[in-house]
Amino acid sequence: MLLVGRARAGDNAAFSKLVRPYMRKAYHVALKITGNREDAEDAAQQTLLKAYAHIDQFHGDARFSSWLIRIAINEARMKVRKRRSEDFYLSYDVAPDRGVSPLEMLCAGESSHPEALYSRRETQRVLRDAIDGLRSSSRVVVWLLGLQERQTKEAAKILNLSESAVKTRFLRARQQLRECLADRMN
């Protein structure tokens, strides 16, 4: 409980010590639920961010590890629900009232062609690698503002920084990403 109190007070080192022993388990729980490495990594990272942002909601009724793993489970389930709801593999280009059979109505959308799938995954991999190459302080700002589309004010509160510091880090990170991606794409 001492580490929890220090983490609530904004001690990042205490928070790090608090979550470090459980992050591997959080990742493996997410991996079992999502069934793929990328979604499990995203869920584990989101677990860290949520735990950091909501450490004040941990009241000690259960063990900290149970609280953290519950967040990981919820994040992994959200990933699975989101993946299921993304119905971009099929498109319905033919109107059903034209006497066309349901089987003929199902035609592959542009996004399901192997070349398009490969290209999208390759672009995502290159971008993920570029983001991973940023300093951790820049990475978390890119994650919050760029990927989660959070407001600057909210990100500043989560990171315990001024809004101008968050904006500056985000601008610098975007410039670094532009340079890195320009090098990789040429």
Secondary structure, 3 states (H helix, E strand, C coil): CHHHHHHHCCCHHHHHHHHHHHHHHHHHHHHHHHCCHHHHHHHHHHHHHHHHHCHHHCCCCCCHHHHHHHHHHHHHHHHHHHHHHCCCCEEECCCHHHCCCHHHHEEECHHHCHHHHHHHHHHHHHHHHHHHCCCHHHHHHHHHHHHCCCCHHHHHHHHCCCHHHHHHHHHHHHHHHHHHHHHHHC
